[in-house]
Amino acid sequence: MKIEQAAAKVTDLKDGEMKEVTVGETKVLLARVNGKFHAVAGLCTHYGGPLPEGVLSGHKIICPWHQAQFSLLTGDLEEPPALDAVPRFDVRIEGDNVVVAVPEGTTAKRTPSMARHDPRADGRTFVILGTGAAGNAAAETLRQDGFQGRVVMVSQENRLPYDRPALSKGYMHGATSADALPLRSEEFYNNHDIEVLLGQRVIDVSISARRVGFENGPSLKYDALLLATGGTPRRPQLPGANLENVLTLRSFDDASRIAGAAKPGLHAVVMGASFIGMEIASSLTRLGLSVTVVAPENVPFERTLGEQIGAMWQQVHEKRGVTFLLGSTVARIEGSHKVKSVVLGDGKQLKADLVVIGIGVRPATEYLRDVKLSPDGSVPVDGFLRVREDVYAAGDIASFPDWRSGQPIRIEHWRLAEQHGRIAAHNMAGRKVQFTSVPFFWTEQFEVYFQYVGHATTWDDVIFHGDVSKRKFVAFYVKDNKIVGTAGCNRDVQIAAAGELMRINRLPTPEELRGGPIDLVERLKR
């Protein structure tokens, strides 16, 4: 049975426009492209973002929250961080009415079609080392691409793949429960014949023998291998760095330890003023701790976002009670068994019941013997994320060519790792797909939401449209007279449009942007 309803008038939408309509109790995105009407479910399958408030580019829908992308024609997922597709609904024209038919009992998401394991059809074994963003995306994509061989994901943790970005945000300050973190259920992996080996630490990979060795248990032979082991938090060689309650954040267990030690009224010192450090400072403050951030930069995010945006974030935190000691370093951490204080390079002593180190990660590649690593410990790959024949790398450990410049870059972001995982899986399955996606990341601190598309380690200039102090702006990073990155607050749709314009190489020039604000959504429609 279907609920059929006149959801709009034909004249309600011009070509290239979309809107939200409700059919029965279902929120529906209705769009008109090239004179034809299309309808899909109206909520993003990632965090439930309102798709009609996003960007329509041809037959592609871009979510305004985290830039998951879906096909308007089929509802299929085209870009993460969503994992599921959206349902597509039938549309017909009756006179002046646009009638949408929604099946009774329809759900807000649709699991993509996946092949099952059939050793008679394909006797190969594909092994994925790591169950983070890249590893999980790769396993699902292999099945979506019709791979019928054996798929094995391996993790040194004892948990199924989970939403790692939530650890420093909602989970740490109690807004997100542990039950909400898993990306998929055990039943899902069983139903799609994806084996997940938990609690297995990789100690060796022999590429010549096509074999993976583990600390405990028998080795595993492979026909194709994806290296997606992520990063290991950096821990400085400081006196006292191994005291109780001196912690780092990477895993669910790490986040639980920090949250367990974070009691209201205690004093916390956060080492590092980039994304992990600042998100932790936000969460600990919301839990009622007195938080001090210590970092050598002049402002937070100085090297990644620049002084003006860094100063904005510092102001956001200071208004909520966070103290900053910038231009400072930690000389030692003191205590008998448990941390009691932190001593800075200038001799200043800070009371500390809890210290969280957030100074970045190093690629977890120490198990590799047959691969020549980059100086930072990452794995060099080509544009297909290939290390060598039948061996691929994705996510935090991969040093890959920027498709715009050809220069090797490495980016530690959740969505990019998922993008990598999908592309690597396509190539493992024999599709030969080059990585040309646009990087995107987001952060949320004290209910202030920030987005960034592109990639810039250095820049010549930053062009601002809007007011940074009021947290309503778009910033354009200029390098060699090209826009290489775009960031902003409270400008979700403009940032989504910027990412798509960057992908198709139609961003405004710096000269155009210096002339005043440009509506990037309208630019995309040209």
N, C-alpha and C positions, 0 to 999 in steps of 0.2 A: 504494500500500500504506500501511496505517496501523498504528501500534502502539497496541493497545487494552489498557488496564490499569485494574484496580480501584485507584483512587488514594486512596480514603478511604471511610469509612463515612458513611452519611447522618447519623448522630448526631455525627460529628466536628465539624461546624460548626453554630453557631446562626445565626439570621438576622442579616445585617449583619456576619458574620465572614469572614475569608479566611485562607488558609495556603498555604505552599509545599509542593508535591508534586513528585515526579520520575517522569516517564513515559519509559521507555527511558533516554536520556541528557539529556532535555530538562527544564529547570526550568520548572515550571508554577505559575501563580497560580490557585488554586481558591477561589471565593467563593460565598456563598449570599446572595441578595437576594430578598426577597419570596417566599421559599419555593423559588426556583429556583436551580440550580447553574449557574455559568458558569466557563469556563477560558480564560485567555490566557497567552502567554509570560510568564515570571516576572522577566525582567530589563529594566530601563529601557533604551531604545534610545539614550539620551544617553551616559552613562558606565558603564552596566551596573549601576545601583543595584538593590537587591532590592525589587521592587514589593510583595511580601507583607508587608514590614516597614513599608510606608507607611500611607496613610490611605485608607479606603473611604468615599466619600460618595455614597450612592445607588448609581448605576451608574458612578461615576467613581472611578478609581484615581489617587492622588497619590504620586509617587515621594518618598521621604524625603530624598533627597540634594539635588536641585535643583528639585523640585516640577514636573517634567513631569507632564502629566495625560493619561490614556487612558480611552477608553470600555470598560467591562467587557463591553458587549453586542457590540461590533464590533472592539475593539482599536484603533480609530482614535485618532490624536493629537488632543487637545483643547487643550492648552497646551504651549508650548515650555518648556525649551530643546531637547528632543528634536526631531528632524526626521522620524523614521520612526515608523510605527505598530508595534504588536505583533501577532503572529499570534493569531487566535482559534481555539479547538479545540472540537470537538463533545463534548457531555457527555450521558450517559444514566444512568438509574437501573436497576439490576438487583438486585432484592431489597433488601438493606441496603447495597449497594455503589454508590459513585459511580464510573462508568467514564468515563475520558477517552481520546479518540482523537487521537493526534498523528501527522500524516503523516510517513513516513520521509523523512529528509533535510531536515526543516523547519529554517528559520533563526531566529535570535533576533529578527529585525526584518522589517518589511514596508514597502516603499516605497509610499506612498499612490498611488492611481490618479490619473493626470494626463492631461489632454488634450494633443493634439499641435497644432502650428501648421497651420492650413488657411486660406490666404488667400481661398479661394472662400467659406468659411463666415463669415469675419470679416476684413475688410481693415484693421482698426485696428492701430496700433503703440502699445504701452505702454512707456514708458522709465522706468527706475529708476536714479537717480543715487546710486551707492554700493553696494558689495558686502559691507558688514558684516552685522551681525545683522539689521537691519531690511530691507535690500535683498535679501538672500538669502531670508529668510522670505517676503517679498512675491512674489518671482519664482516660488517653488514653490507658494505658495498660489493665485496666479492660475491656474496649470495645474490645480491640484486643484479649483478652482471651475469648471473647464470652459472657461476662456478659450482661444479658438482663434486669436486674433490673434498678432501678433509681440510677443515679450517680449525687451527689450534691457536688460541690466544694464551699467552703466558704472563703471569704477574707474580712479583715477589710479595705482594700484599695478599691478605686473606679475605679480600672483598671483591665483589663484582664491580665492573666499571661504574664510576660515580661522577657526579657533577663537581669537579674540582674547584671551579671559580667561586662556588658558593661557600667554600670553607672559610675564607677570610672575610666573607661578607655575612650573609644571613645565618649560616650555621653557627658561626662563632658567637654572635650576640643573641642567638636564640630565636630568630625570626623564621629559620628554616629547620625542620626536624631532620633527624638522621634518616627516617623512613622516606623522606622526599629526595634524598641524594642519588640513589641508584639510577643509572641511565635506563637500564632494562632489568627485567626480572629474570630469575633463574629459569623460569618456564619459557621465556622468550628465547634464550640461548638454546635450550633443549629442543624447542619446536623448530628451530631453524638450523639445527645440527652444527652449532658453533661450540666447540669444546673450549672450556675456560679452565686452565690449570692454575690454581692459586697456591700461594706460599712456595713458589719455586724461584730461587735466585739463580740467575744465569752467571756462570763463571767463565765460560769459554764458548766462542763460536769458531768453528773450523769451516771456512768457506770452501777450501779444497775438498774436504770430505763431506760437505753439505750436512753438517751435524752441529747441534746445540748441546752443550754440556751444562749440567745443573749441579748445585752444591749438594743436593740430596736427590736421589732417584736416578733412573736411567736417562741416558742422552736421547735426543730426539732428532731423527733424520728429516730433512726437508727437501722439497723440490723448488720452492721459492720462499724467500725470507724477507720479512719487513722488520727493520730495527726501529723501534718506537719507544725506547726506554726512558725518555724524558730527561729531567734534570735532577741533580742532587744539591740541596741547599748549601751554600758556602758558609763555612764556620771558621772565623778568623783564629789564627794561632795566638790567642791571648791568655795570659794567666787567669785562671778561674772560668774559662769558657765551658768547662765540663761540669760545673757545679749544678746541683739540682735546681730546677726552675729556670735554667738558661736553655731556651728552646728555639727551634726553627719550625717553619711551616712548609710542608709539601703534601703530606698525606692526611687522610681522615684521622688516623691515630694521633698525628701531630696536632691537628686542630682540636681534638678532644682533650689532649693534655693541656693545651693552652687554656681552653675554656674551663677545664677543671681547676686550674690554678688561679683563674681570674676571679677573685672574690671582691665584692664592692668594698671600697675604702683602701685597697692595697695600692702600692706604688709600682708602676710598670715602666720600664725603659725599653723603647723600641730603637734598635740600631738599624738605620736605613730610612731614607725618605723617598723611596720610589714606590711602585704600586703595592707590593706586598706589605711593606712597612707601613704605608699610609692607611691601607685598608684595615690592617690589624689595629693601628692606633684608633681608628674610627670605632671599630667593634669593641675594643677594650674600654674606651671612654663611655660607650653606650651601656656597658655592663657596670659602670660606676667606679672604675678605677681612675686613679690619678696617673696620667700618661705623659711621659717626656720622650720626645723624638730627638735622637742624636744622629747627626749626619755631617759629612764634610762639605756638602754643597752650600751655596749661599741661600738658595730657596729649594723647597721640594721639587722634584722632577726637573731640575735645572737642565740636565743633559738630554732629557727626552722630550720636554715640552717647552722649555724656555722660561725666562725670568717672569714674564707677566702672568702666565698661567700658573706657574709655580707659586707666585705670591698670592694668587687667588685661592689656591688650595690651602696655603698656610693660614690665610684669613678665615676660611671655612672652619678649619680645625681649631684655631685659637678662640673663635667665638663659642666653641663648645667646651673649652677648658684645656685643650692640649697645649703643652709647653714645648717649644722648640729650642734646641741648642744646636744651631747650625754653624758651619765652619769649625766643627769640633770632631774629635776622634776619641774613641775609647782606648785607654791605656791598659786597664785591667779590670777584672770583675772579682769582687771580694766576698768572702763568706767561709764558713767552716765546711759544712756539707751542702748547705743551701745558700743561694745568693742572698747577700745582705745589702750590697752597695755596688755602684759602678764608679770607677775613677776615670776621669777624662784626661786627655793629654796635657791640659794646663793645670792638673792637680785637683780640679773641682770634684767633689764627691757627691754622688746622687744616691739617695735611698732607693733601694730596689728590692721588692719582694718577688718580682718576675722580670726577666729579660727575654725579649724576643728578637732574634737576629733575622733581619730581612734585607740582606745585602746582595741578593741575587743567587743564581744557581750555576752550576757547571754541568756540562753534558755528561750523562751517565753512560759512558762508553768504555769504562775500564776493562770490561770483559772482552773487548775486541783485540785480536792479535794479528789477523790477516788484512787489516784495513789501515791504510795510512791516514791518520787523523790530521785535521787542521790544527794550528797552534793553540786554539782555545779548547781543543779536545772534541770538537764536533766532527761529523762525518760529511765529507764533500759528496754532493750528488749532482747529477745533470738536471736538465730541465724536465725530465720524466721522473725525477726523484730516485734515479737508479744509481747505486754504488758501483755495481758491476753486474754481469749477467745473472739474472734471477735473485739479486739482492738489492733491496731498496731501504731507504731511511726517510723518516718523517718526523715532524714536530720539533721539539726543543733541540734535538741532537743534530738536526740536518742543516748543513750549510749549503744553500741552494742559490742558483743564479736569479737575480732580480730580472724579471722578464722585460722591464723597461730599460735597464742599463746593461744587463749581462754580468754585473758585478756580484760576487758571492755575498749573501747576507744570511743572518740567522735571527729568527724572531721567536720569542717565547710567549706566544699567545694561544689561548685555548681554541679559538675559532680557526686560526691558521693551521693548527695541528690537525683539526678535523678536515680542513681542506686538503692538507697533505695526505692524510690517510685515505681519502676518497680517490685522489689522483693516483697514488701509489697502487691502490687496489685495482683501479682500471687497467693500469699497465701490467700488473701481475696476471690479470685475467686475459691479457692479450689485446687490449683496445688501443694502446699507443696514444695516450693523451698527455699533452704538455701542461705544466703548471703555469697558468696565466691569471690566477685569481688575485684580487686586491686584498691585502691584509686589512683587518679590522679588529679593534679591541675596544673594550669599555671598562669603566670602573664606576663604582657607586660608593660614596662616602658621606655619611650624615645626610642621606636622602638627596645628595647632589649627584646627578648622573652626567657622565662625560663620555664622549665617543671620539674615535680617531680612525681615519682610513688612510691607507698609504703607508709609507715608511721613509723616515728621514733620520739618519744618525747625526748629520750636520746640516746646516742651512745658512743661506746668505741673508735672508730677511723673513719676517713674518708679517703678513697683511691681515689686519683685524677688521671684521665687519660686526658691529654691535659693541656691547659694553661688557668687558671682561669682569669688572668689579661687581656688576649686577648678575653675572653668570648667565648672560644671554648674548651669545656671540658665536661666530665662526672664524677660525684662524686658518690661514693658508700659508704653508711652509714653502719657501721658494729656494730652489737650488739650481744654479746655472740657468736662470731665467725660465724655470719650469716649476709647476706646482707638484711637489713630491709627497705632500701630506696635508690632510685637512682635519681639523679638530673643532670641537665645540660643545657648548652646554645649552640645553633647552632649544636645540635646533636639529632634532632628530631627523626630520624629513630632508632638510638641506644636506645633512651629512650622508644620508642614504643616497641622495641624488649625486653627491660628490663622488662617492665610491663607484657608482655606475658610470658617471662621466669619465672618471679616471680609467676604468676598464676599457671603454671604447675610445679613449684618447680625445675627448671633446671638452675637457675642462677649460674654463676661461684662462687667458694668459695673465701673467702678473700685471701687465699694463692695463688690461681690462678691469681687473679687480681693484687696482689702485684708483680707478675712476669712481668707485662707490659700490654699494651692495648690488649683487646680481642674484636673481631668483634662479637657483640651480635646477629646481624642478621644471620650471618653464624652459630653461635651457635644454633640458633633456628631451622635451617634447618637439624640439625643432627638427 
